[in-house]
């Protein structure tokens, strides 16, 4: 379906595989280094006594969110960008205002 929407209908299998590989590749290329860096920093802080057992949970969640958000912003995870519901509403309001302005008779 995505191949048809983008005009790549005649070459669907190659387009689909390429799109999938790009999305997964971006996720891996960004997510793995972020995870390794976060893990290394957490272990370093633990070894130096800079973080307590209670606070050790927070960086784990932060690394997980970062490992998802960074590739997502760069086009990984199969989407180029997560759209917030309010963005669609704002666009609809702007379109309605332009339409109303064009209907006004000088």
GROMACS elastic network, one bead per residue, 0.5 to 0.9 nm:
[ bonds ]
;  ai    aj funct       b0    kb
    1     4     6  0.51532   500
    1     5     6  0.63073   500
    1     6     6  0.88143   500
    1     9     6  0.85382   500
    1    12     6  0.89381   500
    2     5     6  0.50786   500
    2     6     6  0.63274   500
    2     7     6  0.86568   500
    2     8     6  0.83956   500
    2     9     6  0.86985   500
    2    12     6  0.87579   500
    2    16     6  0.79973   500
    3     6     6  0.53523   500
    3     7     6  0.62078   500
    3     9     6  0.52620   500
    3    10     6  0.85240   500
    3    11     6  0.79371   500
    3    12     6  0.56152   500
    3    13     6  0.86484   500
    3    15     6  0.66257   500
    3    16     6  0.68841   500
    4     7     6  0.51847   500
    4     8     6  0.58274   500
    4    10     6  0.84511   500
    4    12     6  0.78044   500
    5     8     6  0.76360   500
    5     9     6  0.80040   500
    6     9     6  0.77367   500
    7    10     6  0.80026   500
    8    11     6  0.56078   500
    8    12     6  0.60899   500
    8    15     6  0.67978   500
    9    12     6  0.52198   500
    9    15     6  0.85899   500
   10    13     6  0.89103   500
   11    14     6  0.58344   500
   11    15     6  0.61966   500
   11    16     6  0.86738   500
   12    15     6  0.51338   500
   12    16     6  0.59388   500
   12    17     6  0.84965   500
   13    16     6  0.52129   500
   13    17     6  0.61248   500
   13    18     6  0.84725   500
   14    17     6  0.52459   500
   14    18     6  0.60059   500
   14    19     6  0.85030   500
   15    18     6  0.51144   500
   15    19     6  0.60146   500
   15    20     6  0.84938   500
   16    19     6  0.51533   500
   16    20     6  0.60633   500
   16    21     6  0.84713   500
   17    20     6  0.51172   500
   17    21     6  0.59813   500
   17    22     6  0.84841   500
   18    21     6  0.50828   500
   18    22     6  0.60332   500
   18    23     6  0.85808   500
   19    22     6  0.51542   500
   19    23     6  0.62051   500
   19    24     6  0.86267   500
   19    78     6  0.75607   500
   20    23     6  0.52368   500
   20    24     6  0.61371   500
   20    25     6  0.83038   500
   20    77     6  0.86563   500
   20    78     6  0.68379   500
   21    24     6  0.52162   500
   21    25     6  0.56916   500
   21    26     6  0.84190   500
   22    26     6  0.60641   500
   22    27     6  0.85173   500
   22    75     6  0.83895   500
   22    76     6  0.71754   500
   22    77     6  0.89758   500
   22    78     6  0.82082   500
   23    26     6  0.54044   500
   23    27     6  0.63309   500
   23    28     6  0.87671   500
   23    71     6  0.85273   500
   23    72     6  0.88657   500
   23    75     6  0.65028   500
   23    77     6  0.51794   500
   23    79     6  0.76780   500
   23    80     6  0.89266   500
   24    27     6  0.50509   500
   24    28     6  0.61421   500
   24    29     6  0.84900   500
   24    76     6  0.62434   500
   24    77     6  0.63055   500
   24    78     6  0.75483   500
   25    28     6  0.51432   500
   25    29     6  0.58856   500
   25    30     6  0.84653   500
   25    76     6  0.73881   500
   26    29     6  0.50774   500
   26    30     6  0.60575   500
   26    31     6  0.80169   500
   26    71     6  0.59692   500
   26    72     6  0.85248   500
   26    74     6  0.72641   500
   26    75     6  0.70610   500
   26    77     6  0.78455   500
   27    30     6  0.55079   500
   27    31     6  0.54550   500
   27    32     6  0.79444   500
   27    67     6  0.80348   500
   27    68     6  0.76661   500
   27    70     6  0.82897   500
   27    72     6  0.74856   500
   27    74     6  0.86204   500
   27    75     6  0.83734   500
   27    76     6  0.50340   500
   27    77     6  0.62839   500
   28    31     6  0.51291   500
   28    32     6  0.55661   500
   28    33     6  0.82872   500
   28    71     6  0.81221   500
   28    76     6  0.86180   500
   29    32     6  0.61725   500
   29    33     6  0.70101   500
   29    71     6  0.82087   500
   30    33     6  0.58747   500
   30    34     6  0.63897   500
   30    35     6  0.87888   500
   30    67     6  0.71706   500
   30    68     6  0.89513   500
   30    70     6  0.69364   500
   30    71     6  0.57942   500
   30    74     6  0.88704   500
   30    76     6  0.89040   500
   31    34     6  0.52307   500
   31    35     6  0.60846   500
   31    36     6  0.86209   500
   31    64     6  0.88854   500
   31    66     6  0.79044   500
   31    68     6  0.68755   500
   31    70     6  0.74740   500
   31    71     6  0.66259   500
   32    35     6  0.51146   500
   32    36     6  0.61053   500
   32    37     6  0.85293   500
   32    67     6  0.75640   500
   33    36     6  0.50807   500
   33    37     6  0.59763   500
   33    38     6  0.84142   500
   33    67     6  0.87320   500
   34    37     6  0.51805   500
   34    38     6  0.60217   500
   34    39     6  0.84767   500
   34    63     6  0.71234   500
   34    66     6  0.74162   500
   34    67     6  0.60583   500
   34    70     6  0.89087   500
   35    38     6  0.51259   500
   35    39     6  0.60186   500
   35    40     6  0.85074   500
   35    63     6  0.62245   500
   35    64     6  0.75833   500
   35    66     6  0.85146   500
   35    67     6  0.65394   500
   36    39     6  0.51028   500
   36    40     6  0.60650   500
   36    41     6  0.85974   500
   37    40     6  0.51023   500
   37    41     6  0.61431   500
   37    42     6  0.85441   500
   38    41     6  0.51806   500
   38    42     6  0.60900   500
   38    43     6  0.85989   500
   38    59     6  0.76153   500
   38    60     6  0.79462   500
   38    62     6  0.88253   500
   38    63     6  0.60736   500
   39    42     6  0.51281   500
   39    43     6  0.61682   500
   39    44     6  0.85274   500
   39    59     6  0.88681   500
   39    60     6  0.81643   500
   39    63     6  0.82811   500
   40    43     6  0.52099   500
   40    44     6  0.60817   500
   40    45     6  0.86453   500
   41    45     6  0.61320   500
   41    46     6  0.85224   500
   42    45     6  0.51816   500
   42    46     6  0.61423   500
   42    47     6  0.86143   500
   42    51     6  0.82648   500
   42    56     6  0.75450   500
   42    59     6  0.73370   500
   42    60     6  0.84259   500
   43    47     6  0.60375   500
   43    48     6  0.85888   500
   44    47     6  0.51460   500
   44    48     6  0.62652   500
   44    49     6  0.85752   500
   44    50     6  0.84941   500
   45    48     6  0.52158   500
   45    49     6  0.60566   500
   45    51     6  0.58712   500
   46    49     6  0.50581   500
   46    50     6  0.60236   500
   46    51     6  0.56595   500
   46    52     6  0.75085   500
   46    53     6  0.86826   500
   46    56     6  0.82699   500
   47    50     6  0.77378   500
   47    51     6  0.88515   500
   48    51     6  0.81606   500
   49    52     6  0.72570   500
   51    54     6  0.82034   500
   51    55     6  0.62225   500
   51    56     6  0.64234   500
   52    55     6  0.53966   500
   52    56     6  0.62328   500
   53    56     6  0.52321   500
   53    57     6  0.75272   500
   54    57     6  0.63163   500
   54    58     6  0.82464   500
   55    58     6  0.57162   500
   55    59     6  0.76745   500
   56    59     6  0.61173   500
   56    60     6  0.70439   500
   57    60     6  0.54041   500
   57    61     6  0.67325   500
   57    62     6  0.89527   500
   58    61     6  0.53835   500
   58    62     6  0.62801   500
   58    63     6  0.87370   500
   59    63     6  0.59495   500
   59    64     6  0.84213   500
   60    63     6  0.52583   500
   60    64     6  0.62690   500
   60    65     6  0.87903   500
   61    64     6  0.50533   500
   61    65     6  0.62514   500
   61    66     6  0.85557   500
   62    65     6  0.52060   500
   62    66     6  0.60279   500
   62    67     6  0.84375   500
   63    66     6  0.50096   500
   63    67     6  0.58858   500
   63    68     6  0.85795   500
   64    67     6  0.51485   500
   64    68     6  0.64769   500
   64    69     6  0.87062   500
   65    68     6  0.52358   500
   65    69     6  0.59434   500
   65    70     6  0.84656   500
   66    69     6  0.50213   500
   66    70     6  0.57674   500
   66    71     6  0.84572   500
   67    70     6  0.59665   500
   67    71     6  0.68850   500
   67    72     6  0.87767   500
   68    71     6  0.59148   500
   68    72     6  0.61506   500
   68    73     6  0.88077   500
   68    76     6  0.87642   500
   68    77     6  0.82216   500
   69    73     6  0.61306   500
   69    74     6  0.86991   500
   70    73     6  0.52725   500
   70    74     6  0.64519   500
   70    75     6  0.89150   500
   70    76     6  0.84144   500
   71    75     6  0.62275   500
   71    77     6  0.69986   500
   72    75     6  0.52701   500
   72    77     6  0.58264   500
   72    78     6  0.81036   500
   72    79     6  0.68771   500
   72    80     6  0.67975   500
   72    81     6  0.64163   500
   72    82     6  0.75611   500
   73    76     6  0.71800   500
   73    79     6  0.86751   500
   73    80     6  0.68089   500
   73    81     6  0.59099   500
   73    82     6  0.79944   500
   74    80     6  0.69486   500
   74    81     6  0.79951   500
   75    78     6  0.68373   500
   75    79     6  0.57727   500
   75    81     6  0.66006   500
   76    79     6  0.62772   500
   76    80     6  0.68329   500
   76    81     6  0.87796   500
   77    80     6  0.80452   500
   79    82     6  0.69387   500
   83    86     6  0.83322   500
   83    87     6  0.67468   500
   83    88     6  0.80842   500
   84    87     6  0.55241   500
   84    88     6  0.74989   500
   85    88     6  0.57199   500
   85    89     6  0.68821   500
   86    89     6  0.50281   500
   86    90     6  0.61534   500
   86    91     6  0.86294   500
   87    90     6  0.51474   500
   87    91     6  0.62247   500
   87    92     6  0.86268   500
   88    91     6  0.51608   500
   88    92     6  0.61852   500
   88    93     6  0.86863   500
   89    92     6  0.50926   500
   89    93     6  0.62087   500
   89    94     6  0.86640   500
   90    93     6  0.51353   500
   90    94     6  0.62046   500
   90    95     6  0.86273   500
   91    94     6  0.51424   500
   91    95     6  0.61730   500
   91    96     6  0.86174   500
   92    95     6  0.51192   500
   92    96     6  0.61654   500
   92    97     6  0.86549   500
   93    96     6  0.50824   500
   93    97     6  0.61869   500
   93    98     6  0.86946   500
   94    97     6  0.51083   500
   94    98     6  0.62562   500
   94    99     6  0.85962   500
   95    98     6  0.51811   500
   95    99     6  0.61441   500
   95   100     6  0.85885   500
   96    99     6  0.50524   500
   96   100     6  0.60748   500
   96   101     6  0.85318   500
   97   100     6  0.50547   500
   97   101     6  0.60616   500
   97   102     6  0.85853   500
   98   101     6  0.50389   500
   98   102     6  0.61807   500
   98   103     6  0.87294   500
   99   102     6  0.51465   500
   99   103     6  0.64142   500
  100   103     6  0.51708   500
  100   104     6  0.66370   500
  101   104     6  0.54276   500
  101   105     6  0.87779   500
  102   105     6  0.79823   500
